[in-house]
Structure formats: structure tokens, C-alpha cells
Amino acid sequence: MENNNLLELKEKALQEIEAAQTSDALNAVRNTYLSKKSELSSLTSMIGTLPPEERKSFGQALTEVRVAITSAIEEKANSLKNKELEERLAKETIDISLPGHSYNLGGRNPFYVIKDEMIQIFLGMGFEVADGPEVETDLYNFELLNIPRDHPARDMQDTFYINENELLRTHTSPVQARTMEAKKGAPVRIICPGKTYRRDDDDATHSHQFAQIEGLVIDKGINIGHLKATLELFAKKMFGEKREIRLRSSYFPFTEPSVEVDITCANCGGKGCNMCKGTGYIEILGGGMVHPNVLKMNGYDPEEYSGFAFGIGIERVAILRYGIDDIRKFYQNDVRFLKQFKKMS
Ligand code: DAH
């Protein structure tokens, strides 16, 4: 075989190597030119049949061609591998970053959002927070608030009795008596947020358990103007600057005079609508000037000291602020309800 043919074989192989676009195509070229059945292999096995003087140079030529083809294939194989890897990386859109944990954060119950807001408003006016027991004695819950045993006002505040003398408190007002006792005649300016209980059938506006914030201020020279200003500021901070309040005379055994406080209806601005039952006002709390008997029974001289007190239902404030239609929703832990207040907490 002439060297020319070998050169042609080499050229052809190199061209095919160059032309191969994939590793598979290159393997096919490798098979054609370097396998045992290839032309080069059969030429190699023919060396023995050549005249001895030609064997060496033909053998060298064959080796040279084999080496050239082999290294061209290797080089091409490397570049194809790189190219194929790049293509794969470009095509594969696996996001190798971890997705992270999604925490299902809940929201605060609107009851607590409002309770805290109410406390903040009163703290801003210089009130301190006082506390008292939920299991209360008849003495603090009724007697020291000027509600003796046979007083008809007890009818409206039936409750759960532990025994004849102990009961679940029907309002936060007993903390008035407890605070006066603890202050021993010194001026008082407290609020008391807390749970209260009544023997009520549960419906959209009643619950056997609910919460109030009690307020009590006692000092020399306290008058009903202080009560009005305090509650007006509270109403504006809680319901908006445009809200106005009005005091209606009422009756509580522990205050004289007693008032019920209404705010102008947020829904109609005071014109009268369904929400305010056409009156333009919505009742938000009860209060009044501390009854002289209460001052006396709790260690204050009514000739020297006067005071005002009030009691606000926390749920009622939350209901009005958010337009909630059923008091029971605060206690049922229904996520469909709670979710709506997530942004506010
Ligand atoms: N304790 C009353 C109630 O639960 C509310 C109340 C009215 C509290 C007048 C007061 C007050 O301190 O002065 O119905």
C-alpha cells in the first residue's frame, strides 16, 4: 500500500473527526478508523507480508497516522464533552437553591389587639395598670361597691358562685375597692383590664365570659369634667378624631351621678342608620362620680376627696372598631375569622 493512500486515509479521518458534532458521532468515527476491524488495523496486520526493507517505513507511517487520528479524536472528544456539558447546563433549569421553610404565621386575636391599644391610650394619660382576682368575694364584688345583699342591681349581675361568699367577678369594679384599700387614702389613677363573668345565655351580643377595662381616679377636686375629658380623649384615640361623645344619665349603685357614654356612630356619622338603630349614637361604656358611700367604705373622706370611675367592655370596643357581628367569634379560634386581622397585629 502506498503512503499516498495512507495520507488520504488520514485526511479523511481528520475531516470526519472535525465534522463530528456529538460524542456518539465521534465514537462512530473512532470505530471506523481505530477498531480491530478498521482499515488501519488490517494494514497493520499486513506488515508481515511486505518485503523486509519496506516494513519499517510502512510501519512508521502507519503509527504516525494512528497517533494523528488518536490525538485528534481525543482533542475533539474533550471539546465535545465541554460543549455538551455547557449545553446541558444551559438547558437544565434545576433550581439548586433550597426553597426555604414557609412558616404559617397566625395573627393576633383582634380582642388582644384592641385590649393592648386601650391600655396604651390610658397609659398615655398617666393611668397605672392594677389587677385583681377573677374569683372574688361578695364583699369586693358587691358590698364595698354599695350593692348590699338585697339590692336589686344584683339581679342584672347573676354569676357563678363557688360558695355563698365566693363568686366569679361580674365586673372589674371590685378592683376599685381593692385599689382604694391598698392605697390607704392616697390619690388613685388606675385602670384594670380583666375577665368578667355573668350567668348569661350566650348569643351574638352576650357571653358568659367577657372582658372589661375599669378606670378609677380619686384625688382632691376631681369633677365630672375630668371624666368627660378622659373619655372623650379615649373615644377620639380609639375611634377617630371626628367621634364625639355624649353623656346620658344612668344608674349604677357605686356612682352618683352615673352616666352612660355614647359615641357618634362611625357608620353614619351621627345621622342615624341601622347600626345605631336610628339614634346616631352607640353606647360604649358606663361611668360616673364615685359614690360618697363607696369612698367612705374604702377609707376616703368624701368631704375631702372625690373621684370618677368607668367600665368599658373590651369586646364591645373591638366589635365597633372592626364591625364584628357576633361576640362569640372572639373565643372560637376560627382561623377564617382570625386571618382577617393578621395585618393589624
Ligand atoms: N361595672 C359596671 C358593669 O359591669 C360598669 C361600670 C359602670 C363601671 C360605671 C364603673 C362605673 O366603674 O363607674 O356594668
Residues whose N, C-alpha, C, O or C-beta is under 5 A from the ligand:
A	BS01	DAH	T170 H171 S173 G215 F252 T255 G286 G287 G288 A309 F310 G311
